[in-house]
Amino acid sequence: MNKSVIALVVIAAVAAGGVYYANTQAENAIKQQLEQANQSYRNMAANGEMPLISMSYQAVSANVLTSTYSISGLDVSVAELGSVATIELITAKDVNPRKLSDKGSMHFSGAKATDAALQMLPPDASDFVKSLALHGDYSYEYKDNGTLLFKQQTRINDEFSLGYDFTFAQMQQFWQYMREFSALSPEQQQAIVNDEGYAEQIMAKLITAALSNGELSIENNGFIERTLAMTAEQGQTPDLDAIKGMALLNISMLEPLPQQMKDALAEFVTKPEKLKLSFNFAEPLEFAKVQSGELLLQLSSPEAFIEFANLQLKAN
C-alpha cells in the first residue's frame, strides 16, 4: 500500500471520528434540553402551578452533516396517571441544538393518546380518540430585514388538516432576544424561565412586531362528519343535518359580513371539504397598536377592518 493511500485512509478515519464526535455532542445537547424541560416541569409542579409532567424517549439521533436531528418514542407522563400520550417520531432539520438558527423545520408523526388517557373517557369517545393519530409539519425562516415566515400544518389521520402561513414584520428585537437566550447555558436558561418577569420580557419584545399577511386553511375528508356522528350518538349534539341547518341560519344573520364571505361559509357548511381565509394588511398590523386600542379607533367598523386586512374567504 503506497503512502498516498495510507494518507487517505488516515484522513477518512479522522473525518469519520470527527463526525461521530460532533453527532454525539449534538445528541447530548438534545438530551440536555429534554432534561431541562423536565426540570422546569418539576419546578412548576413543586410550586403548585401544574401537575407533574415528565418526558422520556427511546432514542435520540443527530446527523450534523445534514443538520437533521430526531427523537423517537417520546412518551409524556402526567403525575399519577402515568403515560398519557406518545409520539412515534420527531425530526428537526436545519436547526442547531445549541443556538437559534435563522431557518428550520420540524416534523412529528404518530402522536396518540395512551390507554391511561383513554380510560378517562366514555367508551364511545374512547374508541373514537383511540382511532386518531396526529401528524404535523412546521417551518420558519427569519430574514435580515426583520421578516419572519412561519408555516404549520397539523393533520388528523388522513381525514382532516389545519394549516396556517403567516408573515411577520419588525421581528428584530424579539429575534435578537431569542438569539441571546439560546446562546446561554441550560442552567442560565432555566433561571430565566423560572423568573417571574420572563413572560413580561417576551411580551415586551413581541409587542414591537407586526403581522403582514397570511392564510389559514382547513381540509376535511370525513372527520367532521365522523366526529358529529359520534357526539350525536352520545346525545351531546344534534345530528349533522340539524347542525348544518342551524349554521346556515346563523350565517345568513351575519350582517357585517360581505355576501361573498357568507356564500363561502354556506358552501363549506353544505359541503365541508376545504375552507381558506387569507389576509394581506394594507400596512403591517402592529401589535402595539392592537394592545393600546389605537387600531380600534382607526377601524371603527367590521367593514373597515375587512377592507384594511383585505380579507378573502374561499370554499372548496
C-alpha positions as CSV (number, residue, x, y, z in Angstrom):
1,M,0.0,0.0,0.0
2,N,1.6,3.3,-1.1
3,K,1.9,6.3,1.1
4,S,-0.9,8.3,-0.6
5,V,-3.4,5.5,0.0
6,I,-2.4,5.3,3.7
7,A,-2.8,9.1,4.0
8,L,-6.2,8.9,2.5
9,V,-7.2,6.2,4.9
10,V,-5.9,8.2,7.9
11,I,-7.8,11.3,6.7
12,A,-11.0,9.4,6.2
13,A,-10.7,7.8,9.7
14,V,-10.1,11.2,11.3
15,A,-13.0,12.7,9.5
16,A,-15.3,9.8,10.5
17,G,-14.2,10.2,14.1
18,G,-14.9,13.9,13.9
19,V,-18.4,13.4,12.5
20,Y,-19.1,10.8,15.1
21,Y,-17.9,13.1,17.9
22,A,-20.0,16.0,16.5
23,N,-23.1,13.8,16.3
24,T,-22.6,12.6,19.8
25,Q,-22.2,16.1,21.1
26,A,-25.4,17.2,19.3
27,E,-27.3,14.2,20.7
28,N,-26.1,15.1,24.2
29,A,-27.3,18.7,23.7
30,I,-30.8,17.4,22.8
31,K,-30.9,15.1,25.8
32,Q,-29.8,18.0,28.0
33,Q,-32.6,20.2,26.6
34,L,-35.2,17.5,27.3
35,E,-33.9,17.2,30.9
36,Q,-34.0,21.0,31.2
37,A,-37.7,20.9,30.2
38,N,-38.4,18.1,32.7
39,Q,-36.7,20.1,35.4
40,S,-38.8,23.1,34.6
41,Y,-41.9,21.0,34.9
42,R,-40.7,19.6,38.2
43,N,-40.2,23.2,39.5
44,M,-43.7,24.3,38.4
45,A,-45.2,21.2,40.0
46,A,-43.3,21.8,43.2
47,N,-44.8,25.4,43.3
48,G,-48.3,24.1,42.7
49,E,-48.6,25.7,39.3
50,M,-49.4,22.4,37.4
51,P,-49.4,18.6,37.8
52,L,-46.0,17.0,37.4
53,I,-45.3,16.4,33.7
54,S,-42.3,14.4,32.5
55,M,-41.0,13.3,29.1
56,S,-39.0,10.2,28.3
57,Y,-37.7,8.8,25.0
58,Q,-36.4,5.7,23.4
59,A,-33.7,7.2,21.3
60,V,-32.1,10.4,20.1
61,S,-30.1,10.7,16.9
62,A,-28.2,13.5,15.2
63,N,-26.5,14.0,11.8
64,V,-24.6,17.2,11.8
65,L,-23.7,16.8,8.1
66,T,-27.3,17.1,7.1
67,S,-28.4,19.2,10.1
68,T,-31.0,16.6,10.9
69,Y,-32.0,15.6,14.5
70,S,-34.6,13.2,15.7
71,I,-36.3,11.9,18.8
72,S,-38.1,8.6,18.6
73,G,-40.6,7.0,21.1
74,L,-41.3,10.2,23.0
75,D,-43.6,9.5,26.0
76,V,-45.4,12.1,28.0
77,S,-46.5,11.3,31.6
78,V,-48.7,13.3,34.0
79,A,-48.4,12.7,37.8
80,E,-50.3,9.6,39.0
81,L,-51.9,9.0,35.6
82,G,-48.6,7.9,34.1
83,S,-48.2,7.8,30.4
84,V,-50.9,9.8,28.6
85,A,-49.5,10.4,25.1
86,T,-46.8,9.1,22.8
87,I,-45.2,10.4,19.7
88,E,-43.5,7.9,17.3
89,L,-41.0,10.3,15.8
90,I,-40.0,14.0,15.9
91,T,-37.5,15.2,13.3
92,A,-35.9,18.6,13.1
93,K,-33.9,19.9,10.1
94,D,-31.6,22.9,9.6
95,V,-31.6,23.7,13.3
96,N,-28.9,23.8,15.9
97,P,-29.5,22.2,19.3
98,R,-27.2,24.8,20.9
99,K,-28.3,28.1,19.3
100,L,-31.2,29.6,17.4
101,S,-31.0,29.1,13.6
102,D,-32.5,31.6,11.2
103,K,-34.2,28.8,9.3
104,G,-35.5,25.4,10.3
105,S,-38.3,22.8,10.1
106,M,-39.8,20.2,12.3
107,H,-42.0,17.1,11.6
108,F,-43.7,14.9,14.0
109,S,-45.8,11.8,13.3
110,G,-47.9,9.3,15.2
111,A,-49.0,11.3,18.2
112,K,-51.6,9.2,20.1
113,A,-53.4,9.1,23.4
114,T,-52.4,6.1,25.6
115,D,-54.8,3.6,27.3
116,A,-54.4,5.5,30.6
117,A,-55.8,8.7,29.0
118,L,-58.5,6.8,27.1
119,Q,-59.8,5.2,30.3
120,M,-60.9,8.7,31.5
121,L,-63.3,9.0,28.6
122,P,-66.7,7.4,27.9
123,P,-66.5,4.2,25.9
124,D,-67.7,5.7,22.6
125,A,-65.4,8.7,22.9
126,S,-62.5,6.5,24.0
127,D,-62.8,4.3,20.9
128,F,-63.1,7.5,18.7
129,V,-60.0,9.1,20.2
130,K,-58.1,5.8,20.0
131,S,-58.6,5.9,16.3
132,L,-56.8,9.2,15.9
133,A,-53.2,9.9,15.2
134,L,-51.8,13.4,14.9
135,H,-49.0,14.4,12.4
136,G,-47.6,17.8,11.9
137,D,-45.1,19.9,9.9
138,Y,-43.7,23.3,11.0
139,S,-41.1,25.6,9.3
140,Y,-39.8,29.1,9.8
141,E,-37.3,31.5,8.2
142,Y,-36.0,34.7,9.6
143,K,-34.6,37.3,7.3
144,D,-32.2,40.2,7.9
145,N,-34.9,42.8,7.3
146,G,-36.9,41.6,10.3
147,T,-39.3,39.4,8.4
148,L,-40.3,36.1,9.9
149,L,-42.1,33.4,7.8
150,F,-43.9,30.8,9.7
151,K,-45.8,27.8,8.4
152,Q,-47.6,25.0,10.2
153,Q,-49.9,22.1,9.2
154,T,-51.5,19.6,11.6
155,R,-53.2,16.5,10.3
156,I,-55.5,14.0,11.9
157,N,-55.1,10.7,10.2
158,D,-55.8,11.4,6.5
159,E,-59.2,12.8,7.5
160,F,-58.5,16.4,8.5
161,S,-55.8,19.1,8.3
162,L,-55.4,22.6,9.7
163,G,-52.7,24.8,8.4
164,Y,-51.6,28.4,8.6
165,D,-48.9,30.5,6.8
166,F,-48.0,33.8,8.4
167,T,-45.6,36.6,7.5
168,F,-44.4,38.8,10.5
169,A,-42.6,42.1,10.2
170,Q,-40.4,44.1,12.6
171,M,-39.2,41.0,14.5
172,Q,-35.7,42.2,15.1
173,Q,-36.0,42.8,18.8
174,F,-37.7,39.5,19.5
175,W,-35.3,37.6,17.4
176,Q,-32.2,39.2,19.0
177,Y,-33.6,38.4,22.4
178,M,-34.1,34.7,21.4
179,R,-30.7,34.5,19.9
180,E,-29.1,35.7,23.1
181,F,-31.3,33.4,25.2
182,S,-30.4,30.3,23.1
183,A,-26.7,31.1,23.5
184,L,-26.9,30.8,27.3
185,S,-26.1,27.6,29.2
186,P,-29.0,25.3,30.1
187,E,-28.6,26.4,33.7
188,Q,-28.8,30.1,32.8
189,Q,-31.9,29.5,30.5
190,Q,-33.6,27.6,33.4
191,A,-33.0,30.5,35.8
192,I,-34.5,33.0,33.3
193,V,-37.6,30.8,32.5
194,N,-38.2,30.4,36.2
195,D,-38.1,34.1,36.8
196,E,-41.4,35.8,37.3
197,G,-40.6,38.5,34.8
198,Y,-39.8,36.1,31.9
199,A,-43.2,36.2,30.3
200,E,-43.2,40.0,30.6
201,Q,-39.8,40.2,28.9
202,I,-41.0,38.1,26.0
203,M,-44.2,40.1,25.5
204,A,-42.1,43.4,25.6
205,K,-40.2,42.1,22.6
206,L,-43.2,40.7,20.7
207,I,-45.2,43.9,21.1
208,T,-42.7,45.7,18.8
209,A,-43.5,43.3,16.0
210,A,-46.3,43.3,13.4
211,L,-48.3,40.9,11.2
212,S,-48.1,41.5,7.4
213,N,-50.1,38.8,5.7
214,G,-51.1,35.1,5.9
215,E,-53.7,32.5,5.4
216,L,-55.5,29.8,7.4
217,S,-56.8,26.7,5.7
218,I,-58.9,23.6,6.6
219,E,-59.3,20.4,4.6
220,N,-61.9,17.9,5.7
221,N,-62.1,14.3,4.4
222,G,-64.9,13.0,6.6
223,F,-63.5,13.9,10.0
224,I,-66.1,16.5,10.8
225,E,-68.9,14.1,9.8
226,R,-67.5,11.3,11.8
227,T,-67.0,13.5,14.9
228,L,-70.6,14.8,14.8
229,A,-71.9,11.3,14.3
230,M,-70.2,10.2,17.4
231,T,-71.3,13.2,19.5
232,A,-74.9,12.8,18.2
233,E,-75.0,9.2,19.1
234,Q,-74.0,10.1,22.6
235,G,-76.7,12.7,22.7
236,Q,-74.3,15.6,23.1
237,T,-75.2,17.3,19.8
238,P,-77.9,17.3,17.2
239,D,-77.3,15.2,14.1
240,L,-75.3,16.6,11.2
241,D,-78.3,17.8,9.1
242,A,-79.7,19.8,12.1
243,I,-76.3,21.4,12.8
244,K,-76.0,22.3,9.2
245,G,-79.4,24.0,9.2
246,M,-78.5,26.0,12.4
247,A,-75.2,27.0,10.9
248,L,-76.7,28.2,7.7
249,L,-79.3,30.2,9.6
250,N,-76.6,31.9,11.7
251,I,-74.5,32.7,8.6
252,S,-77.4,34.4,7.0
253,M,-77.8,36.7,10.0
254,L,-74.1,37.9,10.0
255,E,-75.0,41.3,8.7
256,P,-71.5,43.0,8.7
257,L,-70.1,40.1,6.6
258,P,-69.8,40.6,2.8
259,Q,-72.1,38.4,0.8
260,Q,-69.1,36.7,-0.9
261,M,-67.9,35.5,2.5
262,K,-71.3,34.4,3.6
263,D,-71.6,32.4,0.4
264,A,-68.2,30.7,1.0
265,L,-69.2,29.8,4.6
266,A,-72.5,28.4,3.4
267,E,-70.8,26.4,0.7
268,F,-68.4,24.9,3.2
269,V,-71.2,24.1,5.7
270,T,-73.2,22.4,2.9
271,K,-70.2,20.5,1.6
272,P,-67.4,20.6,4.2
273,E,-64.3,19.9,2.2
274,K,-62.0,23.0,2.0
275,L,-62.0,26.4,3.5
276,K,-59.3,29.1,3.3
277,L,-59.1,32.5,4.9
278,S,-56.4,34.9,3.6
279,F,-55.4,38.4,4.6
280,N,-53.0,41.0,3.4
281,F,-53.0,44.1,5.6
282,A,-52.7,47.5,3.8
283,E,-49.8,48.1,6.2
284,P,-48.4,45.7,8.8
285,L,-50.7,45.2,11.8
286,E,-48.6,46.5,14.7
287,F,-49.2,44.6,17.9
288,A,-48.5,47.7,20.0
289,K,-51.5,49.5,18.3
290,V,-53.7,46.5,18.9
291,Q,-52.7,46.4,22.6
292,S,-53.2,50.2,23.1
293,G,-56.6,50.2,21.4
294,E,-55.3,52.7,18.8
295,L,-56.2,50.4,15.9
296,L,-59.8,50.1,17.1
297,L,-60.1,53.8,16.9
298,Q,-58.9,53.8,13.3
299,L,-61.1,50.9,12.2
300,S,-64.4,51.5,13.9
301,S,-66.5,49.0,11.9
302,P,-66.1,45.4,10.8
303,E,-66.4,46.6,7.2
304,A,-63.4,48.9,7.7
305,F,-61.3,46.1,9.2
306,I,-62.2,43.7,6.4
307,E,-61.1,46.3,3.8
308,F,-57.9,47.1,5.8
309,A,-57.0,43.4,6.1
310,N,-58.1,42.6,2.5
311,L,-59.9,39.5,3.9
312,Q,-60.7,36.8,1.4
313,L,-62.7,33.6,2.2
314,K,-62.9,30.7,-0.3
315,A,-64.5,27.3,0.0
316,N,-64.0,24.0,-1.9
